Amino acid sequence: MLPAHWQLKYGHPIYLAETFVECERFRGTCYRAANWSWLGQTQGRGRNDRSRLSRVSIKDIYVRALCKDFRQRLTQSCGRCS
């Protein structure tokens, strides 16, 4: 359902979903059970951290392919980029 809803709302396809799980509070069991792939952990820096001083909780990173050829689709040229 996610790819169809994304296409409808944003007008372009989605091939890979990503989520972040706060390690101190959750184990990510539901993502592992649903065949999401664990990629690693964040460094504990927030999105707006420019000084490398602000610390936020470390999170596990999970991804889920939404189509079999997601690597090819994500790396192919869209024609708009040079």
C-alpha positions as YAML, in Angstrom:
chain: A
units: angstrom
residues:
- id: 1
  name: MET
  ca: [0.00, 0.00, 0.00]
- id: 2
  name: LEU
  ca: [2.86, 2.39, 0.77]
- id: 3
  name: PRO
  ca: [4.16, 2.65, -2.83]
- id: 4
  name: ALA
  ca: [0.67, 3.36, -4.20]
- id: 5
  name: HIS
  ca: [-0.13, 5.96, -1.55]
- id: 6
  name: TRP
  ca: [3.28, 7.62, -2.00]
- id: 7
  name: GLN
  ca: [2.82, 7.79, -5.78]
- id: 8
  name: LEU
  ca: [-0.64, 9.30, -5.36]
- id: 9
  name: LYS
  ca: [0.48, 11.95, -2.85]
- id: 10
  name: TYR
  ca: [3.93, 12.94, -4.18]
- id: 11
  name: GLY
  ca: [3.67, 12.03, -7.88]
- id: 12
  name: HIS
  ca: [6.76, 9.83, -8.02]
- id: 13
  name: PRO
  ca: [7.50, 6.22, -7.04]
- id: 14
  name: ILE
  ca: [9.19, 4.93, -3.89]
- id: 15
  name: TYR
  ca: [11.44, 1.87, -4.01]
- id: 16
  name: LEU
  ca: [12.91, 1.60, -0.51]
- id: 17
  name: ALA
  ca: [11.45, 2.43, 2.92]
- id: 18
  name: GLU
  ca: [13.61, 3.50, 5.86]
- id: 19
  name: THR
  ca: [12.84, 3.76, 9.56]
- id: 20
  name: PHE
  ca: [14.70, 4.63, 12.75]
- id: 21
  name: VAL
  ca: [14.15, 2.81, 16.06]
- id: 22
  name: GLU
  ca: [15.27, 4.33, 19.36]
- id: 23
  name: CYS
  ca: [17.56, 1.64, 20.85]
- id: 24
  name: GLU
  ca: [17.15, 2.62, 24.48]
- id: 25
  name: ARG
  ca: [13.36, 2.24, 24.33]
- id: 26
  name: PHE
  ca: [12.64, -0.38, 21.66]
- id: 27
  name: ARG
  ca: [14.21, -3.53, 20.25]
- id: 28
  name: GLY
  ca: [12.86, -3.34, 16.68]
- id: 29
  name: THR
  ca: [11.36, -6.83, 16.96]
- id: 30
  name: CYS
  ca: [8.41, -6.07, 14.70]
- id: 31
  name: TYR
  ca: [10.70, -4.77, 11.93]
- id: 32
  name: ARG
  ca: [12.96, -7.83, 12.09]
- id: 33
  name: ALA
  ca: [9.89, -10.10, 12.09]
- id: 34
  name: ALA
  ca: [8.58, -8.32, 8.99]
- id: 35
  name: ASN
  ca: [11.90, -8.90, 7.15]
- id: 36
  name: TRP
  ca: [13.25, -5.37, 7.37]
- id: 37
  name: SER
  ca: [17.05, -5.24, 7.05]
- id: 38
  name: TRP
  ca: [19.13, -3.74, 9.85]
- id: 39
  name: LEU
  ca: [21.78, -1.39, 8.42]
- id: 40
  name: GLY
  ca: [23.46, -0.14, 11.57]
- id: 41
  name: GLN
  ca: [23.08, 2.71, 14.03]
- id: 42
  name: THR
  ca: [23.04, 6.47, 13.91]
- id: 43
  name: GLN
  ca: [25.82, 8.43, 15.61]
- id: 44
  name: GLY
  ca: [23.51, 10.19, 18.03]
- id: 45
  name: ARG
  ca: [23.66, 13.54, 16.25]
- id: 46
  name: GLY
  ca: [20.47, 15.39, 15.48]
- id: 47
  name: ARG
  ca: [19.46, 16.61, 12.04]
- id: 48
  name: ASN
  ca: [20.25, 20.21, 12.96]
- id: 49
  name: ASP
  ca: [23.56, 19.47, 14.74]
- id: 50
  name: ARG
  ca: [26.18, 21.73, 13.14]
- id: 51
  name: SER
  ca: [28.61, 21.98, 16.05]
- id: 52
  name: ARG
  ca: [28.78, 18.22, 16.76]
- id: 53
  name: LEU
  ca: [27.92, 18.95, 20.39]
- id: 54
  name: SER
  ca: [24.21, 18.23, 20.45]
- id: 55
  name: ARG
  ca: [23.52, 14.60, 21.38]
- id: 56
  name: VAL
  ca: [20.30, 12.75, 20.73]
- id: 57
  name: SER
  ca: [19.47, 9.09, 21.30]
- id: 58
  name: ILE
  ca: [21.19, 6.51, 19.11]
- id: 59
  name: LYS
  ca: [18.80, 4.75, 16.75]
- id: 60
  name: ASP
  ca: [18.88, 1.50, 14.78]
- id: 61
  name: ILE
  ca: [18.37, 1.98, 11.04]
- id: 62
  name: TYR
  ca: [16.13, -0.48, 9.18]
- id: 63
  name: VAL
  ca: [15.23, -0.56, 5.48]
- id: 64
  name: ARG
  ca: [12.73, -2.56, 3.45]
- id: 65
  name: ALA
  ca: [12.85, -3.01, -0.32]
- id: 66
  name: LEU
  ca: [9.51, -2.27, -1.93]
- id: 67
  name: CYS
  ca: [10.42, -3.80, -5.30]
- id: 68
  name: LYS
  ca: [12.88, -6.50, -6.36]
- id: 69
  name: ASP
  ca: [15.03, -4.25, -8.56]
- id: 70
  name: PHE
  ca: [15.23, -1.34, -6.10]
- id: 71
  name: ARG
  ca: [19.05, -1.03, -6.48]
- id: 72
  name: GLN
  ca: [18.81, -0.59, -10.25]
- id: 73
  name: ARG
  ca: [15.92, 1.86, -9.95]
- id: 74
  name: LEU
  ca: [17.67, 3.95, -7.29]
- id: 75
  name: THR
  ca: [20.91, 4.18, -9.28]
- id: 76
  name: GLN
  ca: [19.54, 4.75, -12.79]
- id: 77
  name: SER
  ca: [19.68, 8.23, -14.26]
- id: 78
  name: CYS
  ca: [16.38, 10.08, -14.17]
- id: 79
  name: GLY
  ca: [17.30, 12.26, -17.15]
- id: 80
  name: ARG
  ca: [17.03, 15.44, -15.08]
- id: 81
  name: CYS
  ca: [20.47, 15.02, -13.51]
- id: 82
  name: SER
  ca: [23.72, 15.54, -15.38]
...
